[in-house]
Amino acid sequence: MRRAILLPAVLAALSLGACGKKDDAAAPGAAGSTGSAVSAADPWPLVAPLLVGNGSRSYTGGCTRTPQLDTIEASIRLDADGKMTAPDLTLDMRKPQLITLTRETVNGVVKAGAMLSMEAEKGPVLTLSDQAGPEGGSAGLMRGEQLLSCPKGPGLDQLRGQPLYKSMARFIETPGVALKCFNPANPMEAKTAEYKLAGGIATVGSDSFDLSRATTEMVMIMPGENQVTYAFQVSDGPMFHVTYDTAGKLIGVQRRDAGASLQGCQADA
């Protein structure tokens, strides 16, 4: 659950980088369920259609390099088979250390973003942003201290087109699971609750949240660490980070209310 705390920082980074109909083949079902063709341990088959559709995405135009602070004619391209090409670089993006997908609603406008990190400290890290407007999308590629930002490309229509709780249902839907929740003021004091996510309704103890009204959603997949985290917030309500292993087993839930201490709950084995 320690990685769940990093989610707001990742979301902020994607937001700064940003400066439909449900596919029947991705029917809901807990990750690792019998007959599931997609596993969070190998998420690319489900993630790729959200990022590139059925083909590829190219981001071009006057691309800015940092720290040089110059502009060059270049492109960043990502294909459905995971091949990414950029100046002097070709990568297979199918097995990154970290995949982060975000979907936010700001003043009624839905924006989406994605980040794929091949190596935590040195990268390369690919970010894709969607402005939900005529400018479409943009891409950034970080390698060490080098950053290439290409401003012209297609928007992330598939990722923006439906809530993440639908797109990622295979990974995050879960039946009722008993939780043991700890009081931040007295860690020795624990209360029991239940967490459930089904049909777009997340239930935490006595509280229920309609995820179709979520203003923030994020899915963070770390196959190498056997972890998937789903974060959501409905309007001005609490922010939740729900963590699973890649087989779909619930690990724990974190809740943060405005002005309150972080409350942690773990699955009661």
C-alpha positions in Angstrom: 0.0 0.0 0.0 3.0 2.3 0.3 2.9 3.0 -3.5 -0.7 4.1 -3.3 0.5 7.2 -1.4 2.4 8.2 -4.5 -0.8 8.5 -6.7 -1.5 12.2 -6.1 2.0 13.1 -7.2 1.8 11.0 -10.3 -1.6 12.5 -11.1 -0.1 16.0 -10.7 2.7 15.1 -13.0 0.4 13.9 -15.7 -1.8 17.0 -15.3 1.3 19.2 -15.8 2.2 17.2 -18.9 -1.1 17.9 -20.4 0.1 21.9 -20.7 -18.1 5.5 -26.0 -19.3 2.4 -26.2 -18.0 -0.5 -24.1 -16.2 -3.2 -25.9 -17.9 -6.5 -25.3 -14.5 -8.3 -25.4 -13.7 -6.5 -22.2 -16.7 -7.6 -20.2 -16.4 -7.0 -16.5 -14.8 -9.7 -14.3 -12.3 -9.7 -11.5 -8.7 -9.9 -12.6 -7.6 -13.5 -12.7 -11.1 -14.8 -13.1 -11.7 -18.1 -14.9 -11.6 -17.6 -18.7 -10.2 -14.1 -18.5 -8.0 -13.5 -21.5 -6.2 -10.5 -19.9 -4.2 -10.4 -16.6 -2.9 -7.5 -14.7 0.4 -9.4 -14.7 0.4 -8.8 -18.5 -1.9 -5.8 -19.0 -0.8 -4.6 -22.5 -3.6 -6.4 -24.4 -6.2 -4.4 -22.5 -4.2 -1.1 -22.2 -3.1 -0.9 -25.8 -6.6 -0.3 -27.3 -7.1 2.6 -24.9 -3.9 4.3 -26.0 -3.6 3.5 -29.7 -7.0 2.1 -30.8 -6.5 -0.5 -33.5 -3.4 1.0 -35.1 -0.9 3.6 -33.9 -0.5 7.1 -32.6 2.1 9.6 -33.8 3.0 12.9 -32.1 4.9 15.3 -34.3 5.4 19.0 -35.0 7.9 21.3 -33.5 9.1 19.1 -30.6 10.8 20.8 -27.7 14.0 19.4 -26.1 15.0 20.0 -22.5 17.4 21.0 -21.1 18.6 22.3 -24.5 15.4 24.4 -24.8 15.4 24.2 -28.6 12.8 23.0 -31.1 13.3 20.2 -33.6 11.2 18.5 -36.2 10.7 15.0 -34.7 8.1 12.5 -33.8 7.1 10.0 -31.1 5.1 7.0 -32.3 3.4 4.2 -30.4 2.0 1.1 -32.2 -0.6 -1.4 -31.0 2.1 -4.1 -30.8 4.0 -2.0 -28.2 6.7 -0.7 -30.5 7.6 2.9 -29.7 9.9 5.0 -31.9 11.5 8.3 -31.3 14.7 10.0 -32.4 17.6 7.6 -31.9 15.4 5.2 -29.9 13.2 2.1 -30.5 11.5 0.4 -27.5 9.1 -2.4 -26.8 6.6 -0.9 -24.4 4.6 -4.0 -23.7 6.2 -4.8 -20.3 6.8 -1.5 -18.5 7.5 -1.3 -14.7 4.6 1.1 -14.3 1.5 1.9 -16.3 -0.6 4.8 -15.1 -3.9 5.8 -16.6 -5.8 8.9 -15.5 -9.2 10.4 -16.3 -10.4 13.7 -14.8 -13.5 15.8 -15.3 -12.8 19.6 -14.9 -15.7 22.0 -15.4 -17.6 19.3 -17.2 -14.6 18.6 -19.6 -13.1 15.1 -19.5 -9.3 14.8 -19.9 -7.2 11.7 -20.0 -3.6 10.9 -19.6 -1.2 7.9 -19.5 2.3 7.2 -18.4 4.4 4.2 -19.2 7.7 3.9 -17.3 10.3 1.3 -18.4 12.6 1.9 -15.5 11.8 3.7 -12.3 14.9 5.9 -12.0 16.3 6.4 -15.5 13.3 5.8 -17.7 12.5 5.9 -20.5 9.2 7.3 -19.5 6.5 7.9 -22.1 3.6 10.3 -21.2 0.5 10.8 -23.4 -1.9 13.7 -22.7 -5.3 14.6 -24.0 -6.7 18.1 -23.9 -10.2 17.0 -25.1 -10.2 19.9 -27.5 -9.2 20.9 -31.1 -5.5 20.6 -30.2 -5.9 16.8 -29.6 -3.1 15.2 -27.7 0.6 15.6 -26.9 3.4 13.2 -25.9 6.6 13.5 -23.9 9.5 11.1 -23.7 12.0 11.3 -20.8 15.4 9.6 -20.8 17.5 10.5 -17.8 17.7 14.3 -17.8 16.6 14.6 -21.4 12.9 15.3 -22.2 11.4 15.5 -25.7 7.9 17.0 -25.9 5.9 16.7 -29.1 2.7 18.8 -29.1 0.7 17.6 -32.1 -1.1 14.3 -32.2 -4.4 12.5 -31.8 -6.4 12.6 -28.6 -6.8 9.6 -26.3 -10.4 9.1 -27.5 -10.7 5.5 -26.3 -9.3 6.3 -22.8 -11.4 9.4 -22.5 -14.5 7.7 -23.9 -15.6 5.8 -20.8 -14.8 5.8 -17.1 -11.9 3.7 -15.9 -14.0 1.6 -13.7 -15.5 0.2 -16.9 -12.3 0.0 -19.0 -10.4 -1.6 -16.1 -13.3 -3.7 -14.7 -11.4 -7.0 -15.2 -8.7 -5.7 -12.8 -10.7 -3.8 -10.2 -14.2 -5.2 -9.8 -14.4 -7.2 -6.6 -17.1 -8.9 -4.5 -17.5 -7.9 -0.8 -14.3 -8.2 1.1 -13.9 -7.8 4.8 -11.6 -5.0 5.9 -9.8 -4.2 9.1 -9.5 -0.4 9.4 -7.1 1.4 11.8 -7.6 4.6 13.6 -4.8 7.1 12.7 -4.9 8.5 16.3 -4.7 5.1 17.9 -3.2 2.5 15.6 -4.1 -0.3 18.0 -7.8 0.4 17.6 -9.3 -1.4 14.6 -12.8 -1.5 13.2 -14.3 -3.8 10.6 -15.8 -2.8 7.3 -16.5 -4.2 3.9 -15.3 -3.1 0.4 -17.1 -3.9 -2.8 -17.0 -2.6 -6.4 -19.7 -3.9 -8.7 -21.9 -2.3 -11.4 -20.1 1.1 -11.0 -20.9 1.4 -7.3 -18.0 1.3 -4.8 -19.1 0.5 -1.3 -16.9 1.1 1.7 -18.5 0.2 5.0 -21.8 2.1 5.2 -20.8 4.6 2.4 -21.5 4.0 -1.3 -20.1 6.0 -4.2 -21.5 6.1 -7.8 -18.4 6.0 -9.9 -20.2 7.4 -12.9 -20.0 10.7 -11.0 -16.3 10.4 -10.3 -14.3 13.6 -11.0 -10.9 11.8 -10.7 -10.0 8.2 -11.6 -6.6 6.6 -11.8 -5.4 3.1 -12.4 -1.7 2.3 -11.6 -0.4 -1.1 -12.7 3.0 -2.4 -11.5 3.3 -6.0 -12.8 6.8 -6.5 -11.4 5.5 -5.6 -7.9 2.4 -7.7 -8.3 0.2 -4.6 -7.6 -2.7 -2.7 -9.1 -4.1 0.4 -7.5 -7.4 2.1 -8.4 -7.9 5.6 -7.1 -11.2 7.6 -7.3 -12.9 10.7 -6.0 -16.5 11.6 -6.4 -17.1 15.4 -6.4 -15.7 16.8 -3.2 -15.9 13.5 -1.4 -13.0 11.5 0.0 -10.2 10.2 -2.1 -9.8 6.4 -2.1 -6.8 4.3 -3.1 -7.8 0.6 -3.5 -4.9 -1.8 -3.9 -5.0 -5.3 -5.3 -2.5 -7.9 -6.4 -2.3 -8.8 -10.1 -4.6 -11.8 -9.6 -7.4 -9.5 -8.4 -7.1 -10.1 -4.7 -7.9 -7.1 -2.6 -4.9 -6.0 -0.4 -6.2 -2.8 1.2 -8.0 0.5 1.0 -6.8 4.0 1.9 -9.2 6.9 2.5 -8.4 10.5 2.9 -11.1 13.1 3.7 -10.4 16.8 3.4 -8.6 18.0 6.4 -8.5 14.6 8.0 -5.8 12.0 8.6 -5.2 9.2 6.2 -7.2 6.1 7.2 -5.8 2.7 6.2 -7.7 -0.6 5.9 -6.3 -4.0 5.0 -8.1 -7.0 3.8 -9.0 -9.1 6.8 -7.5 -12.5 5.9 
